[in-house]
Amino acid sequence: MSHRTIHLFRKGLRLHDNPTLLGALACSASLFPVYVLDCAFLEGAMCLGALRWRFILQSLEDLDTRLRALGSRLYVLHGATAAVLRDLVTRWGVTQISYDTEVEPYYARMEREIQALAQERGLQTFTRASHTLYEVKRIVKANGGSPPLTYKKFLHVLGEAEKPVRDLSAEDFLRCAPPAEPDHEQAYRVPSLADLGLEVEFEVLWPGGETHALQRLHKHFQSQGWVANFSKPRTVPNSLLPSTTGLSPYLSLGCLSVRTFYHRIFCPVRFGRRTDPQGQYLRKYLPVLKNFPSQYIYEPWKAPEDVQLSAGCIIGKDYPRPMVCHIEASQRNLGMMRHVRTEQQNTAELTRDVADDPMEAGLKRELQEEEPLEGAEQHGRSKRFNGDADHKSRPRSWTPETLQLSGGEIIENITSALYYINYFNM
């Protein structure tokens, strides 16, 4: 079924890695990209200043420009989201609403309102998670319906991060272009700061929008010196210009996909295998490996001898062997750590003394320094406080082993305890 769809932009203000918009376009005959400017919420809940407003409006302008390049446009409306959608559903004959899944309380409440509207009007909804690296509901479901409470458990149920979807193209919007109406150009345009009663005279250091976000991302990762020397503890948080990527505002509004950013920061070990599985880069700059089959090009030392001979490269002679086997070294280190922990436990049990208990040692020292009271000599030699006595022969609490003691031993220990209680009370 081909729907007339409203795609509600909230945070994902971008066209790259936008699975919700991509899926909505695939099942729609007409699609209206909509952004609702709820000034009451933005000003009250987010305490926005003029600079932040400028960043948001620039992001909307950039999104509108990119949509127009693909044959569509952005419809910006003012008011409460639920009320605006209710009016648009009637005015445009909408049969489906698409939006990104969010986890923040305000947006979660908005989703419930949209679901209620859809149920009331008989509409379909289409939603995907794209603002977070992992889908929160999937993690909770994988953990048995409750959130993981430890980092180890969290990593166990986390899984691999999903890869970004393809960028949108003009072909996707070709059959979903919204109808052109004469009053749409001014009625749904992106407002200016003056329209909101704001004015900013400062220079624009952080232009908003997807275009600038991608440019900033590529700029930082093309700077080999910055990448090689970057270290989080050495960043300067109070500098005028950031020593980090400065991508936080773009990630917060969804101008830059967090999955695109995550997969762009590649692992140097696995990056080659993923982007160059045939090893053309290695064959060019390491000619000695050029004749190796692709399955051994990244680990030539695993190739059988006949493969090495046919490739004209003998490991250990023409190409060095690995300096260390990381799997074996890791297992060996873990084994040594377990051995050390076991020895520590055994040593602690064998060398334990009453001095290990500060209260017990202090009490013993005080009793040695004080003149014994009448009857104290007998109880001072109690097994409970006798350092030469066998540790196993002195009961610390009432246990089944206590029943095996003679009546005299039990009475002696109880009497000793009562004596010391009375001694401290005096």
C-alpha positions in Angstrom: 0.0 0.0 0.0 1.3 3.5 -0.9 0.7 6.0 1.8 0.5 9.7 2.1 3.1 10.1 4.8 4.2 12.9 7.2 7.8 12.3 8.2 8.3 14.1 11.5 11.8 15.4 12.0 12.7 15.9 15.6 16.4 15.2 16.1 17.6 13.4 13.0 18.1 16.6 10.9 20.0 14.8 8.2 19.7 12.8 5.0 22.6 10.4 5.5 22.0 7.3 7.6 18.3 8.0 8.1 16.6 4.6 8.2 13.2 6.0 9.2 13.0 8.4 6.3 14.4 5.8 3.9 11.8 3.2 4.9 9.0 5.7 4.8 9.9 6.7 1.2 9.9 3.1 0.2 6.2 2.7 1.1 4.8 6.1 0.3 3.3 7.7 -2.8 3.7 11.2 -1.3 5.8 12.3 1.7 5.8 15.6 3.6 9.0 16.3 5.6 7.7 18.2 8.6 9.5 20.0 11.5 7.3 21.4 14.3 8.9 24.4 16.1 7.5 24.1 19.6 8.9 27.3 21.0 7.1 26.9 24.4 8.9 23.6 25.0 12.3 24.6 23.6 12.4 27.8 25.6 11.1 26.4 28.8 12.6 22.9 29.0 15.9 23.5 27.2 16.6 27.1 28.3 17.8 28.1 24.8 19.8 31.2 24.2 20.1 33.1 21.0 23.2 31.2 19.8 21.5 27.9 20.3 18.4 29.2 18.4 20.7 30.3 15.6 22.3 26.8 15.4 18.9 25.1 15.2 17.6 27.5 12.5 20.7 27.1 10.5 20.4 23.3 10.7 16.8 23.5 9.5 17.9 25.8 6.6 20.6 23.3 5.6 18.1 20.4 5.8 15.6 22.3 3.6 18.4 23.1 1.1 19.4 19.5 0.8 15.8 18.3 0.5 15.2 20.8 -2.3 18.2 19.5 -4.2 16.5 16.1 -4.2 13.1 17.4 -5.3 11.4 17.9 -2.0 11.3 20.5 0.8 11.0 21.0 4.5 7.7 22.1 6.1 8.2 24.1 9.3 5.2 24.7 11.5 4.7 26.4 14.9 2.8 25.1 17.9 2.4 22.0 19.9 3.3 18.9 18.0 0.2 16.8 18.7 -2.1 19.7 17.7 -0.2 20.5 14.5 -0.2 16.9 13.4 -3.9 16.5 14.0 -4.6 19.5 11.7 -2.2 18.3 9.0 -3.7 14.8 8.9 -7.0 16.3 8.0 -5.6 19.0 5.6 -3.3 16.7 3.6 -5.2 13.4 3.8 -2.4 11.7 5.6 -2.5 7.9 6.1 0.9 7.3 7.8 3.2 9.1 10.2 6.9 8.3 10.4 9.4 9.4 13.1 12.6 8.4 14.8 12.3 6.5 18.1 13.6 8.5 21.1 14.3 7.7 24.7 14.0 11.2 26.4 10.9 11.7 28.5 9.5 14.6 26.4 9.9 12.7 23.1 8.6 9.5 24.6 5.4 11.3 25.7 5.1 12.8 22.2 5.3 9.3 20.7 2.4 8.2 23.0 0.4 11.2 21.7 1.2 10.3 18.1 0.2 6.6 18.7 -3.1 7.8 20.3 -3.8 10.0 17.3 -3.0 7.2 14.9 -5.3 4.8 16.7 -8.1 7.5 16.7 -7.7 8.3 13.0 -6.8 4.8 11.8 -3.3 5.8 10.7 -0.2 3.7 10.3 3.1 4.6 12.0 6.6 3.8 10.9 9.5 4.2 13.3 13.1 3.2 13.6 15.9 3.9 16.1 18.7 6.1 14.6 19.6 8.8 17.1 21.5 6.3 19.4 24.2 3.9 18.5 22.3 0.9 19.9 18.5 0.4 20.2 17.7 0.7 23.9 14.6 -1.5 23.8 16.6 -4.3 22.1 19.2 -4.2 24.9 16.5 -4.4 27.6 14.8 -7.2 25.8 18.0 -9.2 25.4 18.6 -8.8 29.1 15.3 -10.5 30.0 13.2 -7.4 30.1 15.2 -5.4 32.6 18.2 -3.0 32.0 21.7 -4.5 32.7 23.0 -3.2 36.0 26.7 -4.0 35.5 29.1 -2.9 32.8 30.0 -6.6 32.2 26.4 -7.6 31.7 25.8 -4.6 29.5 28.7 -5.6 27.2 27.4 -9.2 27.1 24.0 -8.2 25.7 25.2 -5.2 23.6 26.2 -6.9 20.4 27.6 -5.2 17.4 26.6 -1.7 16.4 24.4 -1.5 13.3 26.0 -0.1 10.2 24.7 3.1 8.6 22.2 2.8 5.9 22.8 4.3 2.5 22.4 8.0 1.8 19.1 9.3 0.3 19.1 10.2 -3.4 16.9 12.0 -5.8 15.5 8.7 -7.0 14.0 8.1 -3.6 12.0 11.3 -3.7 11.2 11.0 -7.4 7.8 9.4 -6.8 7.2 10.9 -3.4 7.4 14.6 -4.2 4.8 16.6 -2.2 2.2 18.5 -4.2 3.2 22.1 -5.1 0.9 24.8 -3.8 1.3 28.5 -4.2 1.0 29.4 -0.5 3.4 26.7 0.7 6.6 28.7 0.1 5.9 31.4 2.6 3.5 29.5 4.9 6.0 26.7 5.8 9.4 28.5 5.4 12.2 28.3 8.0 11.8 31.3 10.3 14.7 33.8 10.9 16.0 34.9 14.3 14.1 38.2 13.7 10.9 36.3 13.4 11.5 34.8 16.8 12.4 38.2 18.3 16.1 37.4 18.7 19.2 39.1 17.5 22.8 37.8 17.5 25.7 40.1 16.5 28.5 37.5 17.2 30.5 35.8 14.5 29.2 32.3 13.5 31.9 29.9 14.7 29.6 26.8 14.7 27.4 26.8 11.6 24.5 24.4 12.0 23.5 21.7 9.6 24.4 18.4 8.1 26.7 19.9 5.5 29.0 21.5 8.1 28.9 18.4 10.3 30.2 16.1 7.6 32.8 18.7 6.5 34.1 19.0 10.1 34.2 15.2 10.5 36.2 14.7 7.3 38.5 17.6 8.1 39.5 16.1 11.4 40.1 12.6 10.2 42.1 13.8 7.1 44.5 15.6 9.5 47.0 12.8 10.1 48.8 14.8 12.8 45.7 15.5 14.8 44.6 11.8 14.6 48.1 10.5 15.6 48.5 12.9 18.5 44.9 13.0 19.9 44.6 12.0 23.5 41.6 12.8 25.7 43.6 13.6 28.9 45.7 16.1 27.0 42.7 18.1 25.6 42.1 21.6 26.9 38.5 22.1 28.0 38.9 25.9 28.7 40.4 26.9 25.4 38.6 29.4 23.2 38.4 26.8 20.4 38.0 23.1 21.2 41.0 20.7 20.9 38.5 17.8 20.3 36.4 17.3 17.2 33.7 19.8 18.2 31.0 17.6 16.9 28.8 17.5 20.0 26.2 20.0 18.9 25.8 18.2 15.5 25.4 14.9 17.2 22.9 16.3 19.7 20.5 17.5 16.9 21.2 14.5 14.7 22.9 16.6 12.0 25.6 13.9 12.2 24.7 10.3 12.6 26.4 8.7 15.6 26.7 5.4 13.7 28.5 7.2 10.8 30.8 8.7 13.4 31.4 5.4 15.1 32.2 3.5 12.0 34.4 6.3 10.7 36.7 5.9 13.8 38.0 2.6 12.5 40.1 -0.1 14.2 43.5 -0.1 12.4 43.6 -3.9 12.6 40.2 -4.6 11.1 39.8 -1.5 8.9 41.9 -3.0 6.0 40.0 -6.3 6.0 36.7 -4.5 5.9 37.5 -1.9 3.2 40.1 -3.7 1.2 39.4 -7.5 1.5 41.6 -8.3 -1.5 44.6 -6.5 0.1 45.4 -4.3 -2.9 47.0 -1.7 -0.6 49.3 -4.2 0.9 50.2 -5.7 -2.4 51.2 -2.3 -3.7 53.3 -1.2 -0.7 54.6 -4.7 0.4 55.5 -6.3 -2.9 56.9 -9.3 -1.1 53.3 -10.3 -0.3 51.8 -9.5 -3.7 51.5 -13.2 -4.7 49.7 -14.4 -1.5 46.1 -15.4 -1.8 43.6 -12.9 -0.4 42.7 -15.2 2.5 46.3 -15.0 3.8 47.2 -11.5 2.8 46.6 -10.0 6.2 48.1 -12.9 8.2 50.7 -14.5 5.8 52.3 -16.5 8.6 49.1 -18.7 8.7 49.6 -19.8 5.1 50.8 -23.4 4.6 54.4 -24.0 3.4 53.3 -24.9 -0.2 51.3 -21.6 -0.4 54.4 -19.7 0.8 56.6 -21.5 -1.7 54.2 -20.7 -4.6 54.0 -17.1 -3.5 57.8 -16.8 -3.4 57.8 -15.6 0.2 58.9 -17.8 3.1 57.8 -16.5 6.5 60.8 -16.1 8.8 63.1 -15.6 5.8 61.6 -13.2 3.4 59.0 -11.8 5.8 59.3 -11.6 9.6 57.3 -13.9 11.9 54.9 -12.3 14.4 56.6 -10.9 17.5 53.9 -12.2 19.8 50.7 -14.3 19.6 48.2 -12.1 21.3 45.8 -15.0 22.1 48.5 -17.1 23.7 49.9 -14.1 25.6 46.5 -13.2 26.9 45.7 -16.7 28.1 49.2 -16.9 29.7 48.8 -13.6 31.5 45.3 -14.5 32.8 46.7 -17.8 34.1 49.5 -16.1 36.0 47.0 -13.6 37.5 44.9 -16.5 38.8 48.0 -18.2 40.2 49.0 -15.0 42.1 45.5 -14.5 43.5 45.5 -18.1 44.8 48.9 -17.7 46.4 47.7 -14.5 48.1 44.7 -16.1 49.6 46.7 -19.1 50.9 49.4 -16.8 52.3 46.7 -14.7 54.0 45.1 -17.7 55.7 48.5 -19.2 56.9 49.9 -15.9 58.3 46.7 -14.5 59.9 47.2 -13.3 63.5 45.2 -11.5 66.1 47.1 -8.4 65.0 45.1 -8.5 61.8 42.1 -7.4 63.8 42.7 -3.9 65.0 40.0 -4.1 67.8 41.3 -7.4 69.0 45.0 -6.3 69.0 44.1 -3.0 70.7 42.1 -4.8 73.4 45.0 -7.2 74.1 47.5 -4.3 74.4 45.3 -2.4 76.8 44.8 -5.5 79.0 48.6 -6.0 79.2 49.2 -2.4 80.2 46.5 -2.2 82.9 46.7 -3.8 86.3 44.5 -6.9 86.2 41.4 -6.7 88.4 40.4 -9.4 90.8 39.7 -12.5 88.8 41.1 -11.1 85.7 44.2 -13.3 85.5 42.1 -16.4 85.0 40.0 -14.9 82.2 43.0 -13.0 80.7 44.4 -16.4 79.7 41.2 -17.3 77.9 41.6 -19.1 74.5 39.5 -16.3 73.0 42.4 -13.9 73.4 45.3 -16.3 73.6 47.6 -15.7 70.5 49.4 -19.1 71.0 46.2 -21.1 71.0 45.0 -22.9 68.0 42.8 -20.7 65.9 40.4 -23.6 65.2 39.8 -24.2 68.9 38.3 -20.8 69.7 34.7 -20.4 68.6 34.0 -17.0 67.0 30.2 -17.5 67.0 27.6 -20.0 67.8 28.0 -22.7 65.2 27.4 -26.4 65.0 31.1 -27.0 65.8 30.5 -25.3 69.2 28.4 -28.2 70.2 31.5 -30.4 70.1 33.2 -28.4 72.9 33.0 -29.5 76.5 30.8 -27.6 78.9 33.7 -26.1 80.7 35.1 -24.6 77.5 31.8 -23.0 76.6 31.3 -21.6 80.0 34.9 -20.2 80.0 34.4 -18.4 76.7 31.0 -17.0 77.8 32.3 -15.9 81.1 35.3 -14.2 79.5 33.1 -12.3 77.1 30.9 -11.1 80.0 33.9 -10.1 82.0 35.3 -7.9 79.2 31.9 -6.3 78.7 31.7 -5.4 82.3 35.3 -4.2 82.2 34.6 -1.7 79.4 31.4 -0.5 81.1 33.3 0.4 84.2 
